[in-house]
């Protein structure tokens, strides 16, 4: 799965007064737990079904920042050559930038400076390490709003238990998120990477509590609900190791990745 950045500039398209309007589509997305929409991907042709999409609001009119996330439902099509290619997107979250707090561009520039956050057109690739970091920032931001993003390997909650799975069939599989499982995993294991031992706060003096959480049991392979144990089913890993764990399919285990690292160190 690749990750792409799309943009919306109110100066180029008046979504607020469109039919359907921004208000209506935000409401529909919230009501239906998702929204299907067609967006220009510029000249980017490499997008594939299931790829991750983030939508950033740009332009002189504030605020600017990430306001939506979703998945591509297919490859781009040349509907009208004057306006580039179009791709169908299923938005799992759509925030109203004039009524809700979006993930501000200034914060993104500070946290992930390697990404160009003012793209001239949609379809800009976000590299795996930066994409993993963005997913964490986005999930944390939504958690603060009392919302949740839908990812491939996340949790849904019941009053007393964590349950993984709860697959929805749209065109891609979706799994809802419960931030409690992540917090309980970190509370037990701490914030050091289980593969390499990296700790952000001890190295940089900032980033207290920042770490990725890796699912030891891939939900995409299971396809059914099961009770999650945040201690035995989830493990903290740094963004680098997280990306490498998922470099192959199926994902490597922490032990396998650690062995590869040790072997490479000996070889060099």
HUVEN-V333006 format. One record per backbone hydrogen bond with DSSP energy under -1.0 kcal/mol. NH is the residue of the N-H (numbers start at 0). CO is the residue of the C=O. E is the energy in kcal/mol with one decimal. If there is no record, write none. Layout:
nh=NH co=CO e=E
nh=NH co=CO e=E
This chain:
nh=3 co=51 e=-2.4
nh=4 co=123 e=-3.0
nh=5 co=53 e=-3.4
nh=7 co=55 e=-2.4
nh=11 co=8 e=-2.2
nh=12 co=8 e=-1.7
nh=14 co=12 e=-1.7
nh=17 co=14 e=-1.2
nh=21 co=14 e=-1.4
nh=24 co=20 e=-2.4
nh=25 co=21 e=-2.5
nh=26 co=22 e=-2.0
nh=27 co=23 e=-2.4
nh=28 co=24 e=-2.6
nh=29 co=25 e=-2.1
nh=30 co=26 e=-2.5
nh=31 co=27 e=-2.8
nh=33 co=28 e=-1.5
nh=34 co=90 e=-1.8
nh=36 co=88 e=-2.8
nh=38 co=86 e=-2.6
nh=40 co=84 e=-2.7
nh=43 co=40 e=-2.0
nh=49 co=71 e=-3.2
nh=50 co=47 e=-2.2
nh=51 co=1 e=-2.6
nh=52 co=69 e=-2.7
nh=53 co=3 e=-2.3
nh=54 co=67 e=-2.6
nh=55 co=5 e=-2.7
nh=56 co=64 e=-3.2
nh=57 co=7 e=-2.7
nh=64 co=56 e=-1.3
nh=65 co=102 e=-2.1
nh=66 co=54 e=-2.9
nh=67 co=54 e=-1.3
nh=68 co=92 e=-1.9
nh=69 co=52 e=-2.5
nh=70 co=89 e=-1.9
nh=71 co=50 e=-2.7
nh=72 co=87 e=-3.2
nh=76 co=85 e=-3.2
nh=78 co=76 e=-1.4
nh=82 co=79 e=-2.1
nh=84 co=41 e=-2.9
nh=85 co=76 e=-3.0
nh=86 co=38 e=-3.0
nh=88 co=36 e=-3.4
nh=89 co=70 e=-3.0
nh=90 co=34 e=-3.3
nh=91 co=68 e=-1.6
nh=92 co=68 e=-1.7
nh=94 co=66 e=-3.6
nh=98 co=95 e=-1.5
nh=99 co=95 e=-3.0
nh=102 co=65 e=-2.1
nh=103 co=101 e=-1.2
nh=104 co=63 e=-2.5
nh=107 co=103 e=-2.0
nh=108 co=104 e=-2.7
nh=109 co=105 e=-1.4
nh=110 co=106 e=-2.5
nh=111 co=107 e=-3.3
nh=114 co=111 e=-1.5
nh=122 co=4 e=-1.1
nh=123 co=4 e=-1.8
nh=125 co=2 e=-2.8
nh=130 co=126 e=-3.0
nh=131 co=127 e=-2.5
nh=132 co=128 e=-1.8
nh=133 co=129 e=-2.6
nh=134 co=130 e=-2.5
nh=135 co=131 e=-1.7
nh=136 co=132 e=-2.3
nh=137 co=133 e=-2.9
nh=138 co=134 e=-2.6
nh=139 co=135 e=-2.4
nh=140 co=136 e=-2.3
nh=141 co=137 e=-2.6
nh=142 co=138 e=-2.3
nh=143 co=139 e=-1.7
nh=145 co=142 e=-1.0
nh=146 co=141 e=-3.0
nh=150 co=174 e=-1.6
nh=155 co=162 e=-3.0
nh=157 co=160 e=-2.4
nh=162 co=155 e=-2.6
nh=163 co=225 e=-3.0
nh=167 co=173 e=-1.0
nh=169 co=171 e=-1.1
nh=174 co=150 e=-1.6
nh=180 co=177 e=-1.1
nh=182 co=178 e=-2.2
nh=183 co=179 e=-2.7
nh=184 co=180 e=-2.1
nh=185 co=181 e=-2.3
nh=186 co=182 e=-2.5
nh=187 co=183 e=-1.7
nh=188 co=184 e=-3.1
nh=189 co=185 e=-2.4
nh=192 co=197 e=-2.2
nh=193 co=235 e=-2.6
nh=196 co=192 e=-1.5
nh=202 co=198 e=-1.5
nh=203 co=199 e=-3.0
nh=204 co=200 e=-1.9
nh=209 co=206 e=-2.3
nh=211 co=236 e=-1.8
nh=213 co=234 e=-3.4
nh=215 co=232 e=-2.8
nh=222 co=218 e=-2.5
nh=225 co=163 e=-1.2
nh=227 co=161 e=-1.9
nh=232 co=228 e=-3.2
nh=234 co=213 e=-2.0
nh=236 co=211 e=-2.3
nh=241 co=237 e=-2.7
nh=242 co=238 e=-2.3
nh=243 co=239 e=-2.0
nh=244 co=240 e=-2.5
nh=245 co=241 e=-1.4
nh=246 co=243 e=-1.1
nh=251 co=244 e=-2.4
nh=256 co=252 e=-2.4
nh=257 co=253 e=-2.5
nh=258 co=254 e=-2.1
nh=259 co=255 e=-2.0
nh=260 co=256 e=-2.3
nh=261 co=257 e=-2.4
nh=262 co=258 e=-2.5
nh=263 co=259 e=-2.2
nh=264 co=260 e=-2.2
nh=265 co=261 e=-2.0
nh=266 co=262 e=-2.0
nh=267 co=263 e=-1.6
